[in-house]
Amino acid sequence: MWAPMGRGRWHGCALTVWATAAAHRRILEPRPMPTRGAAAKSRSQDRLYSSADRKEKIDMSRFSVENIRNFSIIAHVDHGKSTLADRLLELTGTIDKTKNNKQVLDKLQVERERGITVKAQTASLFYNYEGKQYLLNLIDTPGHVDFSYEVSRSLSACQGVLLVVDANEGIQAQTVANFFLAFEAQLSVIPVINKIDLKNADPERVEKQIEKVFDIPTDECIKISAKLGTNVERVLQAVIERIPPPKVHRKNPLKALVFDSTFDQYRGVIANVALFDGVVSKGDKIVSAHTKKIYEVNEVGVLNPNEQPTHKLYAGQVGYLIAGMKDVTEAQIGDTLYLHKQPVEPLPGFKSAKPMVFAGMYPIDQSEYNNLKSAVEKLTINDSSVTVHRDSSLALGAGWRLGFLGLLHMEVFNQRLEQEYNASVILTTPTVPYKAVLSSAKLIKEYREKEITIINPAQFPDKSKVTEYLEPVVLGTIITPDEYTGKIMMLCQARRAVQKNMIYIDQNRVMLKYLFPLNEIVVDFYDSLKSLSSGYASFDYEDAGYQTAELVKMDILLNGNLVEELVTIVHKDKAHSVGKAICERLKDSLPRQLFEIAIQAAIGSKIIARETVKAYRKNVLAKCYGGDITRKMKLLKRQAEGKKKLRKIGNIEVPKDAFIKVLRTQPDK
């Protein structure tokens, strides 16, 4: 009775399995009529292939030199450069209009987090005006003083600039600095007054400021609101009408300037180039004027704002080029590229970036050294203004001495290391490069020059070997509302600054010019200035060479032993306060020992500050209940002798975290 039923059940199950398999086979076999999903898939594939074809088929030859405009956007921090760039990209149809278009060209995580531009970005825009198709190459630049090197590089690929000024804040320190960069490069300047939609905006006042400071007539200013898109179309028309086309020759041999580069771990170096003469296409053999190496061009194209390959790039155009450069040292910024067997006179290139601030960088764990080394190498191709020297320390191990353009530059570099390469590091207190003029012929022969540059305080030469010391100075520009002038002058005097000039740029704004020693402003001057002026004052500086100074080398001693990592160079007048601050910081971070530790700051043999870490003491009188005083004195004397002996033979090991606390970048108390 059970068997047939069971057999029936098994038979039924087998039939079901067979039917299901057949059904699957039918679904998988090709059918004459596609399903809705398959049709959509094939449509998307067609679209993908057609867009790839479209990408390949941008014909750059249809843009004659007369229809090309290369321009840059320059301004002070937070005056709306990137917002204006977003609107220009939308107007020309380069990107779709959506509410998410904020800082489209700022691609780095650090830029989006801080709301600042760190790296200059390029985009090619196609725009129809009066029946002609124009190619507009836009470069969005950083606004902070530390990144003025990026701005000067970008201007080399341009014929004109948009000078953006906030209608509420008016001309600021970096506006002035960037204007003069463009003026020196002999570029056409179009003043744009942004943020006219703000409640407190006063565009008429800003127009008068522009006329007074830059000598540009008020009728040339364009008033816009980049956020709302008001009047932005006029900016594009002004670019075409007022900025001249590039002066180039397409029939001459190729001459291209590398003005920026980035590193891609799969494709190698991507070089941003401005073509001054000739044509370059995929498959060309090109030569670097700097390294004399020969490369084959794998890809050329324009940034729109993402990479878009083209058949060729022509003179007057700005684009990118990939030529299989794998090593970070091969793409020198400012280098000239030319065709193999058609050498040309190299372009003048750029002045190499001059580091203003130096800091030691060490891996937290020495086993991470090689990973950090490759991360630093890759990041320096994206940021060529960082200088790298090998360095080592007894306490912190092997590392580097890095040169930066300023403190924000140093912070951004450190943040990019953490975010892009997951590398955490110890950064020491920033110092500035000093110079010493040697006195003896023997030393001059040893160093092979009379004037030596010192970037590591431990290598500071003794006063007896030197005629004079020199410290770097900068010409600082401060623009502030006049009610804060008195406080700011007192701050500048406390920093050993010398006043050079004072001009009223309108009824209530003052421009002060001071000559500052760089080491006085490098750590916390900017923060002090902002807090004194309730955030209204702006500050910018430019290199002004070196001046003689009374500098001293301050040693830190622990029980009479020199600690090399804590050596600092200070001005004679500030030595006491700086020495006291370091001793106090060390006292808080050194662990107590069984013997007393004397922390001393010394200049030569003279002690200028001292702190003492007390010893651990056992209570040797605990067993004495009353009794004669001489018994107690004997025990205390024996303990004191033991501590004295221990102090002679005891070795103070400064733990790594104590070094980190003292050397970490923090303003002196």
Phi and psi in degrees as a GROMACS rama.xvg file:
@    title "Ramachandran Plot"
@    xaxis  label "Phi"
@    yaxis  label "Psi"
@TYPE xy
-75.0357  -37.258  TRP-2
-59.0897  -53.9829  ALA-3
-58.9464  -38.3497  PRO-4
-62.3932  -44.0097  MET-5
-62.6409  -42.7943  GLY-6
-61.3465  -41.7073  ARG-7
-59.8014  -42.7935  GLY-8
-61.4485  -45.3122  ARG-9
-63.0094  -42.5865  TRP-10
-59.7589  -44.9098  HIS-11
-59.443  -41.8389  GLY-12
-64.3547  -43.7851  CYS-13
-62.1312  -41.2694  ALA-14
-60.2423  -42.5676  LEU-15
-61.4055  -46.1513  THR-16
-59.9264  -45.8661  VAL-17
-61.2639  -43.7285  TRP-18
-63.1429  -41.5818  ALA-19
-63.3121  -44.4161  THR-20
-61.0034  -42.418  ALA-21
-62.9628  -42.2188  ALA-22
-60.4709  -43.0924  ALA-23
-60.0967  -40.9867  HIS-24
-62.7484  -41.0003  ARG-25
-63.4482  -39.2545  ARG-26
-66.1326  -40.924  ILE-27
-74.6956  -26.1497  LEU-28
-69.2985  145.75  GLU-29
-64.3079  139.553  PRO-30
-115.301  156.079  ARG-31
-66.2697  -36.6277  PRO-32
-103.829  119.269  MET-33
-74.6049  154.091  PRO-34
-73.4001  168.817  THR-35
-62.2506  -41.7068  ARG-36
-63.402  -42.4702  GLY-37
-66.2592  -39.025  ALA-38
-63.3535  -43.0027  ALA-39
-62.2869  -40.6664  ALA-40
-63.1185  -44.9878  LYS-41
-65.3911  -37.188  SER-42
-62.0776  -43.5969  ARG-43
-65.8153  -35.7546  SER-44
-66.0026  -42.6382  GLN-45
-58.6764  -43.5727  ASP-46
-62.5927  -41.0096  ARG-47
-61.6657  -45.9895  LEU-48
-66.8966  -40.6527  TYR-49
-66.5803  -36.5849  SER-50
-68.2554  -34.371  SER-51
-64.8941  -42.2581  ALA-52
-62.7992  -41.3811  ASP-53
-63.0818  -39.5959  ARG-54
-59.0896  -44.283  LYS-55
-67.2149  -26.2826  GLU-56
-101.668  23.272  LYS-57
-69.5029  119.533  ILE-58
-99.2553  105.536  ASP-59
-78.5084  -9.96919  MET-60
-73.1424  -18.0908  SER-61
-74.2723  -9.92315  ARG-62
-96.1752  102.109  PHE-63
-71.8664  162.891  SER-64
-57.4151  -35.0439  VAL-65
-64.9404  -22.5471  GLU-66
-102.084  21.5094  ASN-67
-114.968  136.326  ILE-68
-131.151  125.784  ARG-69
-110.131  117.936  ASN-70
-141.491  163.046  PHE-71
-128.46  154.975  SER-72
-108.529  121.554  ILE-73
-124.48  147.835  ILE-74
-173.638  174.987  ALA-75
-75.2263  167.798  HIS-76
-57.8152  134.998  VAL-77
66.1471  29.1831  ASP-78
-97.9176  2.98829  HIS-79
101.526  28.7558  GLY-80
-64.7319  -51.8656  LYS-81
-67.6728  -32.96  SER-82
-66.6848  -42.6367  THR-83
-62.8838  -40.6681  LEU-84
-60.8357  -40.6916  ALA-85
-59.642  -45.1857  ASP-86
-65.1002  -39.5785  ARG-87
-64.8969  -38.8287  LEU-88
-64.0079  -39.3342  LEU-89
-68.5686  -44.7954  GLU-90
-59.5087  -38.5351  LEU-91
-87.4851  3.15934  THR-92
75.4039  15.5834  GLY-93
-71.8289  -37.6559  THR-94
-127.258  156.658  ILE-95
-74.1788  150.059  ASP-96
-79.6189  110.836  LYS-97
-139.245  166.377  THR-98
-73.8195  -14.0671  LYS-99
-83.5786  -1.00632  ASN-100
-77.1324  83.1676  ASN-101
-127.768  125.742  LYS-102
51.4737  50.4063  GLN-103
-59.4094  -39.0211  VAL-104
-81.5463  -15.0836  LEU-105
-83.6157  99.6257  ASP-106
-94.1726  -20.3008  LYS-107
-77.6481  146.824  LEU-108
-62.1304  -39.5437  GLN-109
-63.5125  -33.0677  VAL-110
-68.8928  -41.4196  GLU-111
-71.0374  -36.6752  ARG-112
-67.7534  -45.3001  GLU-113
-87.2063  -13.8713  ARG-114
70.3603  26.7701  GLY-115
-125.939  158.478  ILE-116
-94.9046  130.001  THR-117
-109.409  -37.8897  VAL-118
-116.416  130.647  LYS-119
-64.3467  136.3  ALA-120
-122.953  145.785  GLN-121
-112.202  144.693  THR-122
-146.757  138.628  ALA-123
-100.606  127.375  SER-124
-114.702  139.125  LEU-125
-107.186  125.226  PHE-126
-139.252  130.386  TYR-127
-92.0026  126.131  ASN-128
-142.315  121.253  TYR-129
51.7867  44.3484  GLU-130
80.2572  0.702713  GLY-131
-113.503  145.022  LYS-132
-92.689  120.237  GLN-133
-107.389  148.445  TYR-134
-107.966  114.712  LEU-135
-109.634  118.334  LEU-136
-98.7982  113.195  ASN-137
-104.611  136.436  LEU-138
-122.748  118.173  ILE-139
-89.5637  126.839  ASP-140
-113.571  160.606  THR-141
-72.0613  160.908  PRO-142
-111.521  -12.8614  GLY-143
-79.7756  148.076  HIS-144
-55.219  -33.9562  VAL-145
-65.4232  -22.1669  ASP-146
-108.947  24.6822  PHE-147
-65.7694  -21.0125  SER-148
-63.7418  -40.2254  TYR-149
-60.9494  -41.1314  GLU-150
-64.5222  -48.3843  VAL-151
-63.4121  -34.2905  SER-152
-66.6524  -42.8661  ARG-153
-63.7617  -37.6261  SER-154
-65.3958  -24.4267  LEU-155
-66.0877  -21.2738  SER-156
-98.6411  8.76428  ALA-157
-119.33  163.559  CYS-158
-114.974  -7.81913  GLN-159
-159.667  167.235  GLY-160
-136.76  152.451  VAL-161
-100.067  116.768  LEU-162
-95.6269  104.293  LEU-163
-90.9887  129.652  VAL-164
-127.414  135.58  VAL-165
-71.3444  128.326  ASP-166
-69.4839  -17.3782  ALA-167
-91.7035  -47.1855  ASN-168
-88.5451  -24.828  GLU-169
76.0108  -163.007  GLY-170
-68.1159  132.183  ILE-171
-118.027  175.469  GLN-172
-59.3347  -42.4979  ALA-173
-74.3724  -23.9959  GLN-174
-60.43  -45.0163  THR-175
-63.7999  -47.211  VAL-176
-61.4854  -44.4926  ALA-177
-68.69  -36.241  ASN-178
-59.4383  -45.9474  PHE-179
-69.3546  -28.615  PHE-180
-61.376  -45.2437  LEU-181
-69.1777  -37.8446  ALA-182
-64.7166  -42.8138  PHE-183
-65.2614  -32.953  GLU-184
-81.6249  1.79199  ALA-185
58.563  46.9787  GLN-186
-99.7338  153.25  LEU-187
-71.8828  133.742  SER-188
-112.548  124.642  VAL-189
-111.076  109.296  ILE-190
-75.7288  131.185  PRO-191
-123.978  121.291  VAL-192
-96.8274  114.575  ILE-193
-101.4  166.849  ASN-194
64.6179  39.8835  LYS-195
-73.4708  -9.60419  ILE-196
-80.9706  -10.8228  ASP-197
-70.14  151.796  LEU-198
-62.2562  -40.7681  LYS-199
-95.2587  12.9147  ASN-200
-65.1519  140.755  ALA-201
-137.583  75.7793  ASP-202
-62.7949  -30.3151  PRO-203
-65.0951  -41.1231  GLU-204
-62.6543  -42.0761  ARG-205
-66.5403  -37.8796  VAL-206
-57.1844  -45.3407  GLU-207
-63.7257  -39.7474  LYS-208
-60.2641  -45.5158  GLN-209
-61.7758  -40.8656  ILE-210
-66.5657  -40.2833  GLU-211
-72.2422  -44.7688  LYS-212
-82.3404  -41.3698  VAL-213
-107.072  -7.39213  PHE-214
61.8792  39.764  ASP-215
-108.14  126.174  ILE-216
-57.4338  145.744  PRO-217
-63.845  -29.3713  THR-218
-72.2536  -9.80855  ASP-219
-86.0835  -11.3268  GLU-220
-75.8934  139.11  CYS-221
-109.202  124.044  ILE-222
-96.5889  123.423  LYS-223
-137.885  167.107  ILE-224
-126.568  104.632  SER-225
-66.651  -31.9523  ALA-226
-65.1647  -45.1168  LYS-227
-90.4862  -12.8518  LEU-228
84.882  10.3532  GLY-229
-65.6108  125.812  THR-230
66.6983  10.8528  ASN-231
-68.4553  -28.886  VAL-232
-58.1221  -35.6699  GLU-233
-63.5021  -30.2735  ARG-234
-63.9696  -44.6794  VAL-235
-63.4488  -40.901  LEU-236
-64.7591  -39.6577  GLN-237
-65.1434  -36.4237  ALA-238
-59.4328  -45.0496  VAL-239
-69.4246  -40.6774  ILE-240
-78.5301  -38.1164  GLU-241
-100.178  -22.5206  ARG-242
-95.6258  128.936  ILE-243
-74.6496  154.692  PRO-244
-70.3855  159.444  PRO-245
-66.0183  146.12  PRO-246
-92.622  96.0943  LYS-247
-138.758  168.332  VAL-248
-132.317  117.699  HIS-249
-78.3819  -20.2165  ARG-250
-83.8218  -14.9613  LYS-251
-73.8057  164.742  ASN-252
-63.7687  157.287  PRO-253
-58.336  133.784  LEU-254
-142.76  110.686  LYS-255
-126.09  139.219  ALA-256
-101.824  127.247  LEU-257
-85.2174  109.191  VAL-258
-106.068  -5.60221  PHE-259
-165.373  160.648  ASP-260
-155.794  152.327  SER-261
-131.42  162.987  THR-262
-114.926  127.779  PHE-263
-115.445  127.207  ASP-264
-68.4247  -16.0785  GLN-265
-96.2742  -38.5788  TYR-266
-105.964  -1.87967  ARG-267
84.255  -145.434  GLY-268
-82.7376  129.81  VAL-269
-105.259  112.485  ILE-270
-97.1519  129.658  ALA-271
-86.8299  123.685  ASN-272
-125.418  147.416  VAL-273
-113.717  122.801  ALA-274
-88.0244  120.783  LEU-275
-94.2713  -30.0328  PHE-276
-147.43  155.577  ASP-277
77.4872  -163.946  GLY-278
-137.659  146.806  VAL-279
-131.335  139.661  VAL-280
-140.254  167.9  SER-281
-60.6556  134.777  LYS-282
96.3927  -12.7532  GLY-283
-66.5975  146.628  ASP-284
-93.8507  119.906  LYS-285
-119.114  158.537  ILE-286
-125.339  140.974  VAL-287
-89.0494  128.603  SER-288
-67.7573  -24.2095  ALA-289
-81.0811  -50.0527  HIS-290
-98.0727  -14.6595  THR-291
64.7369  15.8364  LYS-292
-83.504  151.088  LYS-293
-104.27  135.149  ILE-294
-129.628  156.386  TYR-295
-105.828  131.022  GLU-296
-72.7502  121.695  VAL-297
-90.9032  -31.6045  ASN-298
-159.115  139.16  GLU-299
-128.606  157.2  VAL-300
179.743  -175.894  GLY-301
-115.786  160.042  VAL-302
-99.1644  124.179  LEU-303
-135.89  44.3204  ASN-304
-79.9332  -8.75359  PRO-305
-86.3516  163.815  ASN-306
-64.013  130.334  GLU-307
-132.014  108.059  GLN-308
-64.226  148.541  PRO-309
-132.248  166.1  THR-310
-67.2082  -45.574  HIS-311
-144.158  161.353  LYS-312
-119.66  138.243  LEU-313
-112.403  161.027  TYR-314
-54.6112  138.338  ALA-315
95.5709  -12.3889  GLY-316
-98.6605  156.638  GLN-317
-118.373  130.206  VAL-318
-159.329  -160.01  GLY-319
-122.273  162.152  TYR-320
-146.735  129.908  LEU-321
-116.518  123.756  ILE-322
-134.756  30.2966  ALA-323
67.9194  27.3781  GLY-324
-78.0231  115.592  MET-325
-100.204  -23.8962  LYS-326
-95.4889  141.725  ASP-327
-65.9391  -21.7608  VAL-328
-85.1096  -6.81842  THR-329
-79.8768  -29.3965  GLU-330
-97.1926  82.9573  ALA-331
-77.7018  127.002  GLN-332
-72.59  131.652  ILE-333
97.9155  -1.32416  GLY-334
-75.8002  155.772  ASP-335
-108.742  132.858  THR-336
-107.381  139.222  LEU-337
-143.331  165.706  TYR-338
-72.3029  145.686  LEU-339
-59.7151  134.138  HIS-340
68.6567  12.4656  LYS-341
-132.238  64.6467  GLN-342
-64.9565  148.324  PRO-343
-130.266  167.651  VAL-344
-70.9959  122.192  GLU-345
-62.3348  148.518  PRO-346
-70.7501  156.894  LEU-347
-61.3742  -21.5457  PRO-348
73.9626  -155.819  GLY-349
-122.57  154.719  PHE-350
-67.2572  134.602  LYS-351
-66.1391  146.539  SER-352
-60.8518  137.384  ALA-353
-102.778  111.284  LYS-354
-64.8449  135.34  PRO-355
-104.094  -21.4148  MET-356
-134.504  134.766  VAL-357
-117.767  143.375  PHE-358
-146.635  148.089  ALA-359
-82.0734  139.268  GLY-360
-126.947  126.154  MET-361
-133.447  144.988  TYR-362
-69.6458  145.993  PRO-363
-63.9019  -35.9711  ILE-364
-123.825  130.222  ASP-365
-62.2232  -22.0979  GLN-366
-67.8182  -17.3301  SER-367
-88.8285  2.95435  GLU-368
-56.4418  -48.2678  TYR-369
-65.7121  -38.8689  ASN-370
-63.8532  -42.6079  ASN-371
-66.8775  -35.4486  LEU-372
-61.4673  -47.0424  LYS-373
-68.1697  -33.8634  SER-374
-65.6001  -42.9357  ALA-375
-64.76  -40.7566  VAL-376
-62.2774  -44.3827  GLU-377
-68.3656  -36.7875  LYS-378
-73.2417  -29.3081  LEU-379
-72.8599  -19.3925  THR-380
-75.2296  -33.9434  ILE-381
-75.7693  -20.4164  ASN-382
-137.543  82.4637  ASP-383
-73.1716  -8.01661  SER-384
-81.5624  -1.94891  SER-385
-87.2097  130.934  VAL-386
-102.441  143.661  THR-387
-125.904  127.376  VAL-388
-127.536  137.156  HIS-389
-65.6657  143.766  ARG-390
-150.502  157.505  ASP-391
-145.85  153.345  SER-392
-137.061  144.075  SER-393
-62.6118  -36.5061  LEU-394
-85.7861  -37.9611  ALA-395
-106.011  -5.22895  LEU-396
84.2111  -158.034  GLY-397
-78.0084  143.208  ALA-398
-165.743  -151.81  GLY-399
-138.679  157.276  TRP-400
-109.453  112.226  ARG-401
-104.763  140.513  LEU-402
-105.548  129.382  GLY-403
-121.159  165.176  PHE-404
-83.5537  -11.3712  LEU-405
173.026  -179.387  GLY-406
-69.7962  -41.2335  LEU-407
-63.3225  -39.5767  LEU-408
-57.9273  -42.6946  HIS-409
-64.7604  -43.983  MET-410
-63.8347  -43.2946  GLU-411
-64.3485  -41.474  VAL-412
-60.773  -45.0159  PHE-413
-63.6354  -42.3755  ASN-414
-65.456  -39.5755  GLN-415
-66.5529  -36.6433  ARG-416
-59.3301  -43.4545  LEU-417
-69.3938  -44.5078  GLU-418
-78.0064  -42.1664  GLN-419
-90.0335  -27.1487  GLU-420
-124.346  3.02114  TYR-421
54.8138  39.5056  ASN-422
-112.815  121.403  ALA-423
-103.467  137.775  SER-424
-134.068  165.691  VAL-425
-100.306  123.184  ILE-426
-109.316  126.406  LEU-427
-84.2533  169.677  THR-428
-57.2978  133.938  THR-429
-69.5848  143.541  PRO-430
-127.033  170.266  THR-431
-115.804  158.292  VAL-432
-78.5871  121.268  PRO-433
-100.058  164.309  TYR-434
-126.438  152.001  LYS-435
-132.94  135.005  ALA-436
-95.5508  114.817  VAL-437
-75.2541  150.047  LEU-438
-100.713  -40.7782  SER-439
-90.4074  146.339  SER-440
-64.1955  -32.6134  ALA-441
-62.4358  -44.4617  LYS-442
-68.3974  -39.2325  LEU-443
-61.1434  -38.1948  ILE-444
-67.417  -38.371  LYS-445
-67.0499  -45.2857  GLU-446
-86.3002  -12.2774  TYR-447
65.638  15.1209  ARG-448
-159.12  154.574  GLU-449
-79.5387  -33.2427  LYS-450
-111.014  117.312  GLU-451
-109.087  148.967  ILE-452
-102.077  133.887  THR-453
-113.732  115.717  ILE-454
-107.275  -13.3376  ILE-455
-116.806  117.925  ASN-456
-56.0928  -28.0898  PRO-457
-64.7775  -22.2647  ALA-458
-96.61  15.9334  GLN-459
-69.0324  123.299  PHE-460
-74.2876  155.065  PRO-461
-68.5713  151.89  ASP-462
-58.7094  -32.1646  LYS-463
-66.6936  -22.8896  SER-464
-94.2295  -1.14473  LYS-465
-124.73  139.656  VAL-466
-77.3113  -48.1078  THR-467
-155.668  155.498  GLU-468
-102.719  148.056  TYR-469
-124.213  139.642  LEU-470
-119.551  149.214  GLU-471
-71.395  140.988  PRO-472
-123.921  153.781  VAL-473
-130.413  150.473  VAL-474
-94.5869  109.475  LEU-475
-96.2072  140.21  GLY-476
-115.624  124.481  THR-477
-119.313  126.812  ILE-478
-114.879  124.645  ILE-479
-147.286  152.993  THR-480
-61.4696  144.294  PRO-481
-67.7158  -16.9394  ASP-482
-69.8386  -17.1989  GLU-483
-98.0614  2.4131  TYR-484
-57.9225  -45.0874  THR-485
-59.5077  -48.2158  GLY-486
-61.2522  -42.5501  LYS-487
-68.058  -37.7968  ILE-488
-61.9384  -41.0213  MET-489
-64.0297  -40.3458  MET-490
-61.7096  -44.4116  LEU-491
-65.0506  -39.5941  CYS-492
-65.2131  -37.0834  GLN-493
-65.5439  -23.203  ALA-494
-96.3602  21.6475  ARG-495
62.6606  29.4046  ARG-496
-86.9803  153.202  ALA-497
-116.196  124.307  VAL-498
-73.9717  134.136  GLN-499
-110.282  -32.3982  LYS-500
-162.815  157.021  ASN-501
-151.506  118.569  MET-502
-130.033  137.464  ILE-503
-86.9462  118.509  TYR-504
-88.5192  -18.1229  ILE-505
-157.331  -163.745  ASP-506
-60.5125  -32.9501  GLN-507
-131.214  20.0582  ASN-508
-127.437  135.129  ARG-509
-117.88  140.487  VAL-510
-110.662  116.008  MET-511
-105.251  139.441  LEU-512
-120.133  127.105  LYS-513
-130.648  150.508  TYR-514
-100.343  111.694  LEU-515
-106.508  142.224  PHE-516
-69.9013  130.963  PRO-517
-60.0456  -36.512  LEU-518
-68.8344  -13.9651  ASN-519
-82.7592  -21.77  GLU-520
-109.06  -4.63002  ILE-521
-73.0339  -28.8403  VAL-522
-97.0731  -60.5916  VAL-523
-131.792  14.6947  ASP-524
-63.5217  -44.528  PHE-525
-60.1035  -43.0787  TYR-526
-64.0361  -42.8498  ASP-527
-63.2621  -40.8141  SER-528
-63.4709  -44.3331  LEU-529
-65.0674  -41.0717  LYS-530
-71.2845  -34.5847  SER-531
-66.8808  -35.6543  LEU-532
-103.138  17.3718  SER-533
53.8561  30.6839  SER-534
85.4667  0.956748  GLY-535
-85.1337  -26.0759  TYR-536
-78.2084  144.649  ALA-537
-121.012  151.068  SER-538
-134.01  139.315  PHE-539
-146.334  148.704  ASP-540
-141.188  156.761  TYR-541
-134.248  153.463  GLU-542
-62.1666  136.286  ASP-543
-130.093  25.9179  ALA-544
82.8161  -148.799  GLY-545
-126.925  154.048  TYR-546
-136.812  156.678  GLN-547
-69.8983  146.197  THR-548
-151.449  152.578  ALA-549
-86.2083  87.4258  GLU-550
-99.7191  146.976  LEU-551
-132.456  151.011  VAL-552
-95.6854  121.983  LYS-553
-104.528  120.657  MET-554
-95.7555  149.287  ASP-555
-111.124  125.201  ILE-556
-113.76  138.26  LEU-557
-115.51  111.513  LEU-558
50.9059  40.4195  ASN-559
86.0431  -5.55352  GLY-560
-98.3815  133.476  ASN-561
-73.4633  135.826  LEU-562
-106.58  105.901  VAL-563
-64.1481  -35.396  GLU-564
-67.0017  -21.2377  GLU-565
-99.533  8.09471  LEU-566
-65.8623  133.939  VAL-567
-132.931  155.449  THR-568
-107.142  125.576  ILE-569
-134.466  163.044  VAL-570
-76.5708  146.406  HIS-571
-53.3588  -40.2219  LYS-572
-69.7495  -24.6429  ASP-573
-102.866  0.420012  LYS-574
-58.721  -43.6538  ALA-575
-62.8523  -48.8089  HIS-576
-66.5844  -38.9521  SER-577
-68.3787  -43.1056  VAL-578
-60.9018  -42.9158  GLY-579
-63.2909  -41.0736  LYS-580
-63.95  -42.3287  ALA-581
-66.6773  -42.2082  ILE-582
-61.2847  -41.3277  CYS-583
-65.2983  -40.3  GLU-584
-65.2803  -39.1991  ARG-585
-66.9307  -39.9223  LEU-586
-59.796  -38.6535  LYS-587
-71.1813  -26.3006  ASP-588
-106.343  -13.3779  SER-589
-82.1127  135.992  LEU-590
-73.4628  147.527  PRO-591
-71.7134  150.648  ARG-592
-118.605  -178.779  GLN-593
-77.9683  -2.97102  LEU-594
-132.872  161.603  PHE-595
-71.5669  140.441  GLU-596
-114.364  123.699  ILE-597
-96.913  119.22  ALA-598
-101.408  119.935  ILE-599
-128.36  142.242  GLN-600
-104.977  127.319  ALA-601
-131.496  142.663  ALA-602
-112.885  108.911  ILE-603
64.7566  -119.915  GLY-604
-101.723  -0.25217  SER-605
-93.6466  124.12  LYS-606
-84.7956  127.355  ILE-607
-111.388  -16.2788  ILE-608
-154.665  148.28  ALA-609
-148.619  140.917  ARG-610
-133.65  152.396  GLU-611
-124.864  130.412  THR-612
-94.6207  114.986  VAL-613
-67.4288  150.912  LYS-614
-81.9711  155.704  ALA-615
-69.4103  135.697  TYR-616
-127.688  131.775  ARG-617
-83.3893  142.295  LYS-618
-80.2246  93.3902  ASN-619
-76.1226  -11.0957  VAL-620
-92.9393  3.38789  LEU-621
-60.1771  -33.1907  ALA-622
-86.27  -5.68364  LYS-623
-91.3592  105.501  CYS-624
-99.2404  98.7312  TYR-625
70.2479  -143.377  GLY-626
84.2919  -178.638  GLY-627
-74.2502  144.525  ASP-628
-64.0157  -32.3161  ILE-629
-62.6397  -32.1088  THR-630
-61.9688  -44.9408  ARG-631
-65.8051  -43.6986  LYS-632
-61.388  -37.9661  MET-633
-62.533  -43.5542  LYS-634
-65.7858  -42.6766  LEU-635
-65.2803  -38.7605  LEU-636
-64.7662  -42.7296  LYS-637
-62.7279  -40.1428  ARG-638
-63.9073  -43.175  GLN-639
-62.2198  -38.642  ALA-640
-65.8988  -40.0862  GLU-641
-62.3469  -42.3875  GLY-642
-63.3831  -40.153  LYS-643
-62.8911  -42.7501  LYS-644
-65.1165  -43.188  LYS-645
-60.5416  -40.3084  LEU-646
-63.1782  -33.5307  ARG-647
-70.4747  -41.883  LYS-648
-96.2802  -17.2649  ILE-649
-69.3257  136.632  GLY-650
-107.709  125.895  ASN-651
-88.5046  111.639  ILE-652
-91.535  114.294  GLU-653
-82.2715  114.994  VAL-654
-66.8076  156.602  PRO-655
-61.3828  -39.5582  LYS-656
-67.0784  -27.8023  ASP-657
-67.4795  -41.0718  ALA-658
-61.2739  -44.2851  PHE-659
-61.1808  -42.4803  ILE-660
-61.7274  -41.2183  LYS-661
-76.8865  -39.1456  VAL-662
-87.0568  -16.5376  LEU-663
-53.9029  149.027  ARG-664
-68.8912  109.391  THR-665
-152.58  144.196  GLN-666
-65.7192  149.497  PRO-667
-64.5065  142.508  ASP-668
